[in-house]
């Protein structure tokens, strides 16, 4: 049996003590965000990524142990389990090694080898496999049996070769050697299926393509596999067959005689018919898994950046879902995101009722004290933006474009129907646009992450792994920011550590029935929310108007007694302690250390007391596209434009420049320096300056470049910062500053 602690610690370069403590916490039901934030002493400060890696490896090792026991049971039931074989199985370190050992004992369907055994040809196969100096043709004559279908000497030899071929395929050392060759030298080749050239033109790059599988980037592998799935391409994964055969013969062939010649033929058959297909299947799976992991990693990082985008904060917002023929749906939301009113205006073609539309907008802005106008970036967005800007509204009203990707999916969802049963999808979509401006995280959690549009080949990867990966990103982001208990939606609450969908519904029902929660401890009154769930969740929830200032913060209730002791030692109240930095400066945190509470927890407490409930997200920035550039037709080669990164892939970054079609900055055009990974230099939601290289009007493709000096204000880049009511900065702010500096230097 594998020692989980030693194995994981060794593989991941961690100390055994923290790994042991972490495994115990995970087995006890603690979540990744909770462990990372509130159990730093136990884990020596491992972060979410490290904790998740340990958790995932632990699950793999447990599955390995489960498979090991199943194999032992199967072989034992066959009465073939020897002491030596059991030792070999128990010492196997990987699933591949286990399966190779098990292969000869694995129950088989009817094969050529089993048919040959049924004909009594196994002794002939053993005779040939010994590769002695005898004549296999003479020996084969002893096995002729017309009743069993062995009519000729060649029939007997062929059956014996079939048995040998199976032995070669099941030889653990031979399989290991061929597997190593595949790892080093296997090439993936793709060819167009004859007659599919026109139908599969989008896969033209792969009509005649080959490269080492070990160096194939994830997006290219997934593209080729999609071409194969759509029956446009045929794929093959294999090393040079001559090298593979030479390698096998070195392991199997022992002499040079008539028997050896028969064995050599069996080896060739084994490789072609059994071993090569088996290894190709294995490497197809391995390469697909690796490509999936990379694609999910890219998607997850893009999603993280999008979810942690700066919120405008609590403002009265007028949101517009723009359109032409069907008009623009307009809603007004209060500071908590509640829908106050809605209407439809027709400022664009074909109605062009600009006077009436303008009066409507002015009236709504005055009547509801509108502080910001959010305009979805879909159809008619730039035309609607220009119209609103022409109305001469108060200068302090912000007019902002909002990425509406996924808003239509939300508007037709069960979540939206539950929230707004009396409104149609157009109203719901406009509400989503407005709320996304106020708090992107709170709104985006209502949408299936796959629909947000910041991934690559997301429909081609393992959907279970994708959902798990994206859900974890959402959970980490929600818990990083924290959740206001009395206003959070069911969807947002469900991502809080320890809660989940059922408890989230219970919290909402309790809130609706009993009114707002007064303090964190009252959360335990929710039906079926036990001590463990409270422990996991309590640090990540906030009650903004709670009497106890600690209930407004990220200080965990299990540490309230420490802060109370600090206040008592200073002869002051909790409120004074959180409000007075001079008082806090007098605290010597070392004196509050115990066996279970160390400096990491105490330092976190002091940081939280400095800024209780602080939102870690960046300050909000107002961004404006180049005026007069509204469609692809307005673009000219050489133009320098401001843009926003909407998606980062392994081959480049997509940038919204305000023309309803994102342009692509290929990886080779991201910087004057070599770029190995686009994510090293750009991130989703980043503001950038780009130059137009090429415009393909027919296919609506735009090629952009970020090489050279970043254009200044004269090229149209206009950004100004707006202080959100809940703004922060922190490490992410500093990181993005560094990234932006790469383009400005």
Buried (B, 14 or more C-beta within 10 A) or exposed (E): EBEBBEBBBEEEEBEEEBBBBBBEBBEEEBBBBBBBBBBBBBBBEBBBEBBBBBBEBBEEBEEBEEBBEEBBEBBEEEEEBEEEBEEBBEEBEEEBBBBBBBBBBEEEEEBBBBBBBEBBBBEBBEBBBEBBEBEBEEBBEEBEBEEBEBEEBEBBBBBBBBBBBBBBBBBBEBBBBBBEBBBEBBBBBBBBBEEBEEEBEEBEEBBEBEBEBBEBEBBBBBBBBBBBEEEBBBBEBBBEEEEBBEBBBEBBBBEEBBBBBBBBBBBBBBBBBBBBEBBBEBBBEBBBEBBBBBBBBBBBBBBBBBBBBBBBBBBBBBBBBBBBEEBBBBBBBBBEBEBEEBBBBBBBEEBEBBEEBBEBBBEBBEEBEBBBBBBBBBBBBBBBBBBBBEBEBEEEBBBBBBBBBBBBBBBEBEBBBEBBEEBEBBBBBBBBBBBBBBBBBBBBBBBEBBBBBBBBBBEBBBEEBBBEBBEBBBBBBBBBBBBBBBBBBBBBBBBBBBBBEEBBBBBBEBBEEEEEBBBBBBBEEBEEBEEEBBBBBBBBBBBEEBEBBBBBBBBBBBBBEBBBEBBEEBEBBBEBBBBBEEBBEEBEBEEBBEEEBBEBBBEBBBEBBEEBBBBBBBBBBBBBBBEEBBEBEBBEEEBBBBBBBBBBBBBBBBBBBBBBBBBBBBBEBBBEEEBEEBBEBBBBBBBBBBBBBEBEEEEEBBBBBBBEEBBEEEBBBEEEEBEBEBBBBEEBBEEBEEBBEBBEE
